[in-house]
Amino acid sequence: MISVLFVCTGNICRSPTADGVFAHMVAQAGLSRQIHVDSCGTTSYHVGDPADRRAVQEARKRGYDLSHLRGRQLAKSDFDTFDYLIAMDDGHLDVLHRSCPENRQDRLKLFLDFHPSRSGQSVPDPYYGGAGGFTHVFDLIEETSQSLLDHLREYHGL
């Protein structure tokens, strides 16, 4: 089993969106028994909270369900449990690098590094903006999730 953890600040916008979209794509590909998907935040701001209502609404429009997801904070054990810890922006990646044991640093990735033309970029935080920000984030996450799935299939022979 390959395990993927998406990481943002509070685990209510970007990382649960990536969790929901990617898990859906994994299921559609018939790979749910081979790929485990989860998400978390670098802070405890929203532990136990559902995904942001604007993310839930945009997800529903696109056929995804985020209603079962609840915010949780990154745990030390995540560095051993997950094969991929994927940060949604540079700040999250920095937090992961500072928290991660040296022998697990290779598990840390930036989400848009899997995008065909946005390597090195960050997924913008839609929290303080309007619905349009969530639409843009979903577009980025859908495009990148397909590339990530393709990478996992090729790299792990799925």
C-alpha positions as CSV (number, residue, x, y, z in Angstrom):
1,M,0.0,0.0,0.0
2,I,1.3,3.4,-1.0
3,S,0.2,6.2,1.4
4,V,-0.2,9.9,0.5
5,L,-0.7,12.8,2.9
6,F,-1.7,16.3,1.7
7,V,-0.6,19.1,4.0
8,C,-1.8,22.7,4.4
9,T,-2.2,25.1,7.3
10,G,-5.5,24.3,9.0
11,N,-6.7,21.3,6.9
12,I,-10.0,22.9,5.9
13,C,-9.3,24.3,2.4
14,R,-6.4,23.1,0.2
15,S,-5.4,19.8,1.7
16,P,-8.9,18.3,2.2
17,T,-9.7,19.4,-1.4
18,A,-6.6,17.5,-2.6
19,D,-7.6,14.6,-0.3
20,G,-11.1,14.4,-1.7
21,V,-10.2,14.9,-5.4
22,F,-7.3,12.5,-5.3
23,A,-9.1,9.8,-3.3
24,H,-12.0,10.1,-5.9
25,M,-9.5,9.6,-8.8
26,V,-7.8,6.7,-7.0
27,A,-11.2,5.0,-6.5
28,Q,-12.2,5.7,-10.2
29,A,-8.9,4.0,-11.2
30,G,-9.7,1.0,-9.1
31,L,-6.7,1.6,-6.9
32,S,-8.2,2.2,-3.5
33,R,-6.6,-1.0,-2.1
34,Q,-3.2,0.1,-3.3
35,I,-3.2,3.8,-2.5
36,H,-4.3,5.3,0.9
37,V,-5.1,9.0,1.0
38,D,-5.3,11.5,3.9
39,S,-4.8,15.1,4.8
40,C,-3.7,17.3,7.7
41,G,-2.7,20.8,8.8
42,T,0.5,22.1,10.2
43,T,-1.4,23.9,12.9
44,S,-4.2,22.9,15.4
45,Y,-6.5,25.8,14.4
46,H,-9.2,23.6,12.9
47,V,-8.8,20.2,14.5
48,G,-12.1,18.4,14.2
49,D,-13.7,21.0,11.9
50,P,-15.2,20.1,8.6
51,A,-13.8,21.4,5.3
52,D,-14.6,25.1,4.6
53,R,-18.1,25.4,3.3
54,R,-16.9,27.1,0.1
55,A,-14.6,24.1,-0.6
56,V,-17.5,21.7,0.1
57,Q,-19.8,23.7,-2.3
58,E,-17.2,23.7,-5.1
59,A,-16.6,20.0,-4.5
60,R,-20.3,19.2,-4.7
61,K,-20.6,21.1,-8.1
62,R,-17.8,18.9,-9.4
63,G,-19.0,15.6,-8.1
64,Y,-16.7,15.2,-5.1
65,D,-17.8,14.6,-1.4
66,L,-15.7,16.3,1.3
67,S,-18.4,15.9,4.0
68,H,-16.6,13.1,5.8
69,L,-13.3,14.9,6.2
70,R,-12.3,16.6,9.5
71,G,-9.3,18.7,10.2
72,R,-6.4,17.1,12.0
73,Q,-2.9,18.3,12.8
74,L,0.3,16.7,11.5
75,A,1.7,14.1,13.9
76,K,5.2,12.9,14.3
77,S,4.1,9.4,13.3
78,D,3.0,10.7,9.9
79,F,6.6,10.8,8.8
80,D,6.8,7.1,9.3
81,T,3.3,6.2,8.2
82,F,3.2,8.1,4.8
83,D,5.3,7.4,1.7
84,Y,4.5,10.9,0.4
85,L,3.9,14.0,2.5
86,I,2.8,16.6,0.0
87,A,2.8,20.3,0.9
88,M,0.4,22.7,-0.7
89,D,2.8,25.6,-0.6
90,D,6.4,26.5,0.2
91,G,5.6,27.5,3.8
92,H,4.1,24.1,4.5
93,L,7.1,22.4,2.9
94,D,9.4,24.4,5.1
95,V,7.5,23.3,8.2
96,L,7.7,19.7,7.0
97,H,11.4,19.9,6.4
98,R,12.0,21.3,9.9
99,S,9.8,18.7,11.6
100,C,10.9,15.6,9.6
101,P,13.5,13.2,10.7
102,E,16.6,13.3,8.4
103,N,16.0,9.8,7.2
104,R,12.5,10.6,5.9
105,Q,13.2,13.9,4.1
106,D,12.9,12.2,0.7
107,R,9.2,11.7,1.4
108,L,8.5,15.4,1.3
109,K,7.2,17.0,-1.9
110,L,5.6,20.2,-3.1
111,F,2.1,19.5,-4.6
112,L,2.5,21.5,-7.8
113,D,5.8,19.8,-8.5
114,F,3.6,17.0,-9.9
115,H,1.8,19.5,-12.3
116,P,3.0,19.4,-15.9
117,S,3.9,23.1,-16.1
118,R,3.8,24.6,-12.5
119,S,6.7,22.9,-10.8
120,G,8.1,25.0,-7.9
121,Q,4.8,26.9,-7.5
122,S,2.4,27.0,-4.5
123,V,-1.3,26.4,-4.5
124,P,-2.8,29.8,-3.5
125,D,-4.7,29.9,-0.2
126,P,-8.4,30.6,-1.1
127,Y,-9.5,31.1,2.6
128,Y,-9.5,34.9,2.7
129,G,-11.0,35.4,-0.8
130,G,-14.2,34.6,-2.5
131,A,-15.6,31.6,-4.3
132,G,-13.5,32.3,-7.4
133,G,-10.4,31.4,-5.4
134,F,-11.8,28.0,-4.6
135,T,-12.7,27.4,-8.2
136,H,-9.1,28.2,-9.2
137,V,-7.7,25.9,-6.5
138,F,-10.0,23.1,-7.6
139,D,-8.8,23.5,-11.2
140,L,-5.1,23.3,-10.1
141,I,-5.8,20.3,-7.8
142,E,-7.7,18.3,-10.4
143,E,-4.9,18.9,-13.0
144,T,-2.2,18.0,-10.6
145,S,-3.9,15.0,-9.0
146,Q,-4.2,13.3,-12.4
147,S,-0.4,13.9,-12.9
148,L,0.3,12.6,-9.4
149,L,-1.8,9.5,-10.0
150,D,0.1,8.9,-13.3
151,H,3.4,9.3,-11.4
152,L,2.4,6.7,-8.8
153,R,1.2,4.3,-11.4
154,E,4.5,4.5,-13.3
155,Y,6.9,4.7,-10.4
156,H,5.2,2.0,-8.3
157,G,4.0,-0.2,-11.2
158,L,0.3,0.1,-10.4
